[in-house]
Amino acid sequence: MTDTESATLVTLLPPEMREAIEEVARTENRQPGELVEEAVRQYFKDRHWHSLVTYGQERAHSLSYQPSDVNRLIAESRSERGR
């Protein structure tokens, strides 16, 4: 599917959620589908960010790093790269 193609997804929402989406869409002069698409995009960004944070936490734990090590590790990395 290209960026210009769309796909239809049928889903059931509680009436109060549908009403809230429609109200915000009216207020912002947008289509309800635009709001839903934006919400889904944000969900995937948040999910990706969460996976990066989790990876970093697990990696730091496996290397026994503590928050107090961060500044030292940044300085070491920068000096290795010639900054």
TORMI-237353 format. One line per field, with one value per atom (N, C-alpha, C, O, CB): residue number from 1; atom name; y, z, x. Coordinates in pm, 1 decimal. Glycine has a CB too. Layout:
pos NUM	...;
site CA	...;
Y Y	...;
Z Z	...;
X X	...;
# end
This chain:
pos 1	1	1	1	1	2	2	2	2	2	3	3	3	3	3	4	4	4	4	4	5	5	5	5	5	6	6	6	6	6	7	7	7	7	7	8	8	8	8	8	9	9	9	9	9	10	10	10	10	10	11	11	11	11	11	12	12	12	12	12	13	13	13	13	13	14	14	14	14	14	15	15	15	15	15	16	16	16	16	16	17	17	17	17	17	18	18	18	18	18	19	19	19	19	19	20	20	20	20	20	21	21	21	21	21	22	22	22	22	22	23	23	23	23	23	24	24	24	24	24	25	25	25	25	25	26	26	26	26	26	27	27	27	27	27	28	28	28	28	28	29	29	29	29	29	30	30	30	30	30	31	31	31	31	31	32	32	32	32	32	33	33	33	33	33	34	34	34	34	34	35	35	35	35	35	36	36	36	36	36	37	37	37	37	37	38	38	38	38	38	39	39	39	39	39	40	40	40	40	40	41	41	41	41	41	42	42	42	42	42	43	43	43	43	43	44	44	44	44	44	45	45	45	45	45	46	46	46	46	46	47	47	47	47	47	48	48	48	48	48	49	49	49	49	49	50	50	50	50	50	51	51	51	51	51	52	52	52	52	52	53	53	53	53	53	54	54	54	54	54	55	55	55	55	55	56	56	56	56	56	57	57	57	57	57	58	58	58	58	58	59	59	59	59	59	60	60	60	60	60	61	61	61	61	61	62	62	62	62	62	63	63	63	63	63	64	64	64	64	64	65	65	65	65	65	66	66	66	66	66	67	67	67	67	67	68	68	68	68	68	69	69	69	69	69	70	70	70	70	70	71	71	71	71	71	72	72	72	72	72	73	73	73	73	73	74	74	74	74	74	75	75	75	75	75	76	76	76	76	76	77	77	77	77	77	78	78	78	78	78	79	79	79	79	79	80	80	80	80	80	81	81	81	81	81	82	82	82	82	82	83	83	83	83	83;
site N	CA	C	O	CB	N	CA	C	O	CB	N	CA	C	O	CB	N	CA	C	O	CB	N	CA	C	O	CB	N	CA	C	O	CB	N	CA	C	O	CB	N	CA	C	O	CB	N	CA	C	O	CB	N	CA	C	O	CB	N	CA	C	O	CB	N	CA	C	O	CB	N	CA	C	O	CB	N	CA	C	O	CB	N	CA	C	O	CB	N	CA	C	O	CB	N	CA	C	O	CB	N	CA	C	O	CB	N	CA	C	O	CB	N	CA	C	O	CB	N	CA	C	O	CB	N	CA	C	O	CB	N	CA	C	O	CB	N	CA	C	O	CB	N	CA	C	O	CB	N	CA	C	O	CB	N	CA	C	O	CB	N	CA	C	O	CB	N	CA	C	O	CB	N	CA	C	O	CB	N	CA	C	O	CB	N	CA	C	O	CB	N	CA	C	O	CB	N	CA	C	O	CB	N	CA	C	O	CB	N	CA	C	O	CB	N	CA	C	O	CB	N	CA	C	O	CB	N	CA	C	O	CB	N	CA	C	O	CB	N	CA	C	O	CB	N	CA	C	O	CB	N	CA	C	O	CB	N	CA	C	O	CB	N	CA	C	O	CB	N	CA	C	O	CB	N	CA	C	O	CB	N	CA	C	O	CB	N	CA	C	O	CB	N	CA	C	O	CB	N	CA	C	O	CB	N	CA	C	O	CB	N	CA	C	O	CB	N	CA	C	O	CB	N	CA	C	O	CB	N	CA	C	O	CB	N	CA	C	O	CB	N	CA	C	O	CB	N	CA	C	O	CB	N	CA	C	O	CB	N	CA	C	O	CB	N	CA	C	O	CB	N	CA	C	O	CB	N	CA	C	O	CB	N	CA	C	O	CB	N	CA	C	O	CB	N	CA	C	O	CB	N	CA	C	O	CB	N	CA	C	O	CB	N	CA	C	O	CB	N	CA	C	O	CB	N	CA	C	O	CB	N	CA	C	O	CB	N	CA	C	O	CB	N	CA	C	O	CB	N	CA	C	O	CB	N	CA	C	O	CB	N	CA	C	O	CB	N	CA	C	O	CB	N	CA	C	O	CB	N	CA	C	O	CB	N	CA	C	O	CB	N	CA	C	O	CB;
Y -117.5	0.0	124.4	130.9	-0.5	220.5	344.1	446.8	425.2	400.3	559.8	665.8	724.3	777.0	776.3	715.6	775.8	680.3	721.0	823.2	554.6	456.9	453.3	481.3	317.6	419.3	405.5	269.5	205.3	517.8	227.7	102.8	131.0	217.6	-8.8	59.2	75.9	-25.4	-143.2	59.7	23.4	-61.6	-34.7	78.6	-35.3	-138.0	-122.9	-165.5	-274.3	-206.6	-78.9	-109.9	-56.2	38.8	-51.4	-116.6	-71.5	13.0	-25.3	-192.2	127.5	216.2	235.7	231.8	352.2	256.5	290.6	422.4	509.5	302.6	436.8	558.9	687.3	784.7	555.9	688.9	811.6	846.5	964.5	797.2	746.5	771.5	826.1	922.7	642.3	765.1	813.0	957.2	1039.9	723.7	987.2	1123.0	1221.8	1333.1	1127.9	1180.9	1268.6	1294.7	1407.6	1206.4	1191.1	1207.2	1302.5	1392.4	1071.0	1282.6	1369.2	1513.4	1605.7	1317.6	1534.5	1670.4	1739.5	1854.5	1666.3	1669.2	1728.0	1754.2	1857.7	1634.8	1663.0	1682.6	1808.5	1887.7	1559.8	1826.5	1948.2	2073.2	2170.6	1943.4	2069.4	2184.2	2220.5	2338.2	2154.6	2119.6	2141.7	2143.8	2151.5	2034.5	2136.9	2134.5	2025.1	2048.6	2270.7	1905.0	1789.2	1675.0	1678.7	1747.5	1574.9	1453.1	1362.1	1358.1	1380.5	1289.3	1197.2	1098.0	1065.2	1120.7	1051.5	957.4	1015.3	942.9	912.4	1147.4	1212.1	1203.5	1178.7	1358.9	1224.4	1216.9	1075.5	1055.6	1262.7	978.6	839.3	803.0	736.9	744.1	845.8	818.1	881.8	819.0	870.3	1005.1	1073.6	999.6	984.8	1218.8	953.6	880.0	748.9	711.5	851.5	680.0	553.5	580.2	507.4	479.9	684.3	719.6	749.3	703.8	841.9	825.5	859.8	735.1	722.4	962.6	644.7	519.0	443.5	395.1	430.6	433.7	360.9	432.9	366.9	342.1	565.7	639.7	613.5	588.3	791.1	619.8	594.5	452.2	428.7	619.2	359.8	218.6	198.2	127.0	127.8	261.9	251.8	314.3	255.9	322.1	432.0	498.8	411.2	397.5	635.8	352.0	265.6	147.1	108.5	215.4	89.4	-24.3	18.9	-58.1	-86.7	141.4	191.5	213.5	179.5	322.8	269.6	292.9	159.5	145.0	372.5	63.2	-68.9	-133.5	-189.8	-159.6	-125.0	-180.1	-113.6	-181.6	-160.4	19.5	92.1	52.8	36.3	240.6	37.8	-2.3	-142.6	-167.4	4.1	-234.2	-372.0	-377.6	-450.2	-463.5	-300.7	-298.0	-239.1	-293.5	-216.8	-129.2	-67.5	-163.3	-173.5	63.6	-232.6	-329.5	-441.8	-481.4	-387.5	-493.7	-604.5	-563.1	-646.7	-656.7	-432.6	-382.5	-322.1	-266.4	-278.3	-334.1	-281.9	-131.4	-81.3	-351.7	-58.7	87.6	146.4	93.4	145.5	256.7	331.4	470.5	514.3	340.7	540.2	676.4	765.6	853.7	739.6	743.4	825.1	800.9	879.5	796.2	694.5	664.2	740.3	745.3	515.4	799.0	855.0	962.5	954.7	913.0	1061.8	1169.7	1117.8	1161.5	1274.7	1025.7	967.2	892.1	905.8	872.9	812.6	735.0	826.1	797.5	639.5	934.4	1029.4	1091.8	1101.2	1139.5	1134.5	1195.2	1097.3	1135.4	1241.8	970.8	869.4	849.2	842.4	737.7	839.7	818.9	935.1	915.0	800.3	1056.1	1174.1	1180.8	1218.7	1300.4	1144.7	1150.5	1042.7	1063.6	1134.2	927.4	822.2	862.3	819.8	695.2	945.4	990.0	1118.5	1169.7	1010.0	1171.3	1289.9	1421.0	1517.7	1276.6	1425.2	1549.7	1638.5	1748.2	1523.6;
Z 0.0	0.0	0.0	76.7	122.8	-83.0	-87.9	7.9	67.3	-231.0	22.1	111.8	67.7	150.0	120.5	-61.4	-110.9	-104.8	-127.4	-252.3	-74.8	-63.8	78.2	173.6	-106.4	91.2	222.9	232.7	132.4	248.6	355.2	380.3	481.5	567.8	431.5	470.5	562.6	674.8	652.2	489.3	796.0	913.3	987.8	1026.8	1004.2	1006.5	1076.8	1220.8	1247.5	1009.3	1312.9	1454.0	1531.6	1488.9	1508.8	1643.4	1728.8	1842.5	1907.7	1784.7	1865.7	1974.6	2066.9	2022.5	1920.7	2193.5	2283.3	2235.1	2184.5	2432.9	2250.5	2202.2	2254.7	2180.4	2241.5	2381.6	2437.1	2372.0	2358.1	2587.4	2332.1	2264.2	2123.9	2081.4	2257.4	2053.0	1919.7	1925.8	1843.6	1857.6	2023.5	2039.0	2068.2	2015.7	2150.8	2151.7	2183.8	2059.6	2036.8	2295.2	1979.4	1855.5	1761.6	1704.1	1786.4	1746.3	1656.4	1705.4	1624.2	1642.5	1835.0	1891.3	1864.9	1821.3	2043.1	1891.5	1867.1	1717.9	1679.6	1920.0	1634.6	1489.9	1446.7	1367.8	1414.2	1498.6	1465.2	1511.9	1437.6	1529.3	1634.7	1692.2	1610.5	1591.3	1837.1	1563.4	1489.3	1337.2	1262.1	1525.5	1292.7	1148.7	1076.9	974.5	1086.0	1133.8	1077.5	1064.5	1118.5	1165.5	992.4	980.1	1099.8	1145.7	844.3	1150.4	1261.5	1229.7	1316.7	1296.6	1107.0	1069.3	1084.0	1114.3	927.7	1062.3	1079.9	1225.3	1253.6	1034.8	1316.6	1458.8	1498.0	1572.2	1544.2	1447.5	1478.8	1420.9	1487.3	1423.7	1298.3	1236.9	1318.8	1342.4	1091.3	1361.7	1443.7	1574.9	1619.5	1471.3	1636.2	1762.4	1743.8	1829.0	1819.7	1634.2	1607.6	1582.3	1632.2	1486.3	1504.8	1481.2	1613.4	1635.9	1386.5	1700.2	1828.7	1914.5	1984.9	1902.7	1908.6	1983.2	1939.9	2024.0	1961.8	1808.2	1760.0	1796.7	1826.9	1608.7	1794.8	1838.4	1986.2	2025.6	1813.1	2067.5	2210.5	2236.9	2323.1	2283.2	2162.5	2178.8	2143.2	2212.7	2090.3	2033.7	1992.3	2099.8	2137.9	1854.2	2147.7	2251.4	2376.0	2434.9	2286.8	2415.8	2533.4	2513.7	2607.0	2562.6	2394.0	2369.0	2377.0	2423.1	2231.0	2332.6	2343.1	2489.2	2529.9	2263.9	2567.2	2709.3	2780.4	2859.9	2775.4	2752.2	2814.2	2778.1	2864.0	2770.7	2649.8	2606.5	2683.8	2735.6	2453.6	2691.3	2762.5	2908.5	2962.4	2751.7	2972.9	3113.0	3130.9	3222.6	3168.5	3042.8	3052.8	3026.4	3093.3	2953.8	2929.0	2895.4	3010.2	3047.6	2766.4	3065.8	3178.7	3297.1	3364.3	3219.9	3322.2	3432.3	3407.3	3498.2	3450.5	3283.8	3253.2	3266.3	3291.8	3111.9	3248.4	3261.0	3399.4	3424.8	3152.9	3487.0	3624.8	3628.5	3719.8	3700.0	3530.5	3531.0	3625.5	3641.8	3388.2	3687.0	3775.9	3715.6	3632.3	3920.3	3756.1	3704.9	3725.3	3643.7	3772.7	3831.8	3859.0	3757.1	3751.0	3999.5	3677.3	3575.8	3444.9	3361.0	3547.8	3426.7	3296.9	3249.0	3136.1	3304.5	3331.5	3287.6	3249.6	3149.8	3396.8	3327.5	3297.3	3164.5	3083.0	3410.2	3143.0	3020.1	2897.3	2792.1	3028.3	2910.9	2799.9	2770.0	2653.6	2832.5	2872.9	2854.1	2787.3	2697.5	2988.8	2831.2	2771.2	2624.6	2540.3	2846.0	2594.2	2455.7	2367.3	2255.6	2448.6	2417.3	2339.2	2316.4	2207.8	2408.2	2416.3	2399.4	2302.2	2228.8	2535.4	2301.6	2206.7	2063.5	1970.6	2239.7	2046.3	1911.2	1871.6	1761.9	1902.8	1958.9	1926.3	1936.9	1868.3	1791.4	2019.9	2037.2	2131.5	2159.0	2084.8;
X 84.7	0.0	89.6	185.7	-96.6	60.1	137.4	78.8	-26.8	141.1	149.7	102.3	-30.9	-105.7	205.4	-61.4	-184.9	-303.0	-417.0	-165.7	-276.8	-384.6	-437.7	-365.1	-336.5	-562.6	-624.4	-689.8	-721.0	-727.7	-709.5	-780.0	-889.9	-875.7	-682.9	-996.4	-1108.6	-1095.5	-1067.9	-1244.5	-1115.9	-1115.5	-1245.8	-1273.9	-989.5	-1323.1	-1449.7	-1427.5	-1376.4	-1563.7	-1466.2	-1450.4	-1569.7	-1635.3	-1318.8	-1596.3	-1706.7	-1651.2	-1554.1	-1787.3	-1713.1	-1674.5	-1793.3	-1908.0	-1623.8	-1767.1	-1877.7	-1940.3	-1869.6	-1828.1	-2071.1	-2138.5	-2075.8	-2063.3	-2284.3	-2036.1	-1978.2	-1844.7	-1812.3	-1959.6	-1767.1	-1640.9	-1667.8	-1604.3	-1555.9	-1760.7	-1796.7	-1844.8	-1805.5	-1904.9	-1930.0	-1981.2	-1868.4	-1867.7	-2085.3	-1773.6	-1660.2	-1575.5	-1532.0	-1573.1	-1551.9	-1474.8	-1546.4	-1485.0	-1452.3	-1676.1	-1752.9	-1754.5	-1747.8	-1896.0	-1763.1	-1762.8	-1629.2	-1625.8	-1791.3	-1519.7	-1387.5	-1369.2	-1314.7	-1274.9	-1413.6	-1402.3	-1477.0	-1425.6	-1456.6	-1598.2	-1674.5	-1600.4	-1588.0	-1815.3	-1551.7	-1481.0	-1356.9	-1326.6	-1441.1	-1286.6	-1162.1	-1181.3	-1084.1	-1062.2	-1306.7	-1335.8	-1257.1	-1193.0	-1304.0	-1264.0	-1193.8	-1292.1	-1402.6	-1072.2	-1249.7	-1328.4	-1296.9	-1182.7	-1298.6	-1396.7	-1370.3	-1257.8	-1177.1	-1497.4	-1253.0	-1147.5	-1007.6	-912.8	-1167.9	-994.6	-864.6	-819.3	-702.1	-870.8	-913.1	-879.7	-838.6	-742.4	-998.4	-912.4	-880.7	-744.1	-664.2	-990.2	-717.0	-587.0	-474.7	-371.5	-583.4	-494.9	-394.6	-372.8	-259.0	-437.3	-479.4	-468.3	-391.6	-311.0	-607.7	-416.3	-346.5	-198.5	-112.7	-409.7	-168.4	-27.5	43.5	155.7	-17.1	-22.4	37.7	56.6	156.7	-48.8	-38.1	-26.3	99.9	175.6	-152.2	121.8	239.1	368.8	468.2	230.8	370.6	489.1	516.6	630.4	471.1	411.1	426.6	474.9	559.6	294.5	420.5	458.0	605.5	678.0	368.4	648.7	789.3	879.3	980.7	811.7	841.9	920.6	929.7	1036.9	858.9	817.5	817.1	912.2	982.6	674.5	914.8	1004.3	1150.5	1234.7	975.1	1182.2	1319.8	1358.7	1469.9	1335.5	1268.3	1295.4	1316.0	1408.8	1179.5	1230.5	1242.5	1375.9	1443.8	1126.0	1413.2	1542.1	1655.8	1744.4	1561.8	1653.0	1758.3	1766.9	1876.3	1735.5	1652.1	1650.9	1707.9	1786.2	1509.0	1668.3	1717.9	1868.0	1941.6	1643.3	1911.5	2054.7	2135.2	2239.1	2079.1	2088.3	2158.1	2164.3	2266.9	2088.8	2055.4	2052.9	2152.8	2225.7	1911.3	2156.6	2247.3	2394.3	2481.0	2220.5	2421.7	2558.7	2585.2	2692.1	2586.2	2487.0	2496.3	2519.2	2584.8	2608.9	2465.9	2477.3	2374.0	2264.0	2459.2	2412.1	2324.9	2303.1	2382.5	2385.5	2197.1	2176.4	2298.8	2325.8	2055.5	2371.5	2490.4	2602.1	2696.6	2542.3	2593.4	2695.0	2673.0	2762.8	2696.4	2556.1	2518.4	2615.9	2664.4	2378.8	2645.2	2734.1	2871.9	2929.2	2747.3	2925.0	3055.7	3052.9	3144.1	3099.4	2948.0	2937.5	2923.9	2981.0	2818.0	2849.3	2837.0	2972.7	3011.7	2732.7	3045.1	3177.1	3273.5	3348.5	3234.3	3271.6	3357.5	3324.3	3413.8	3344.6	3196.3	3153.6	3196.0	3243.6	3002.0	3178.6	3216.6	3365.7	3409.4	3170.1	3445.4	3590.8	3638.6	3735.2	3661.4	3571.2	3606.6	3577.8	3646.6	3532.2	3474.5	3436.1	3506.4	3484.2	3285.4	3590.5	3666.1	3589.5	3622.6	3718.1	3490.3	3414.2	3482.2	3433.5	3274.8;
# end
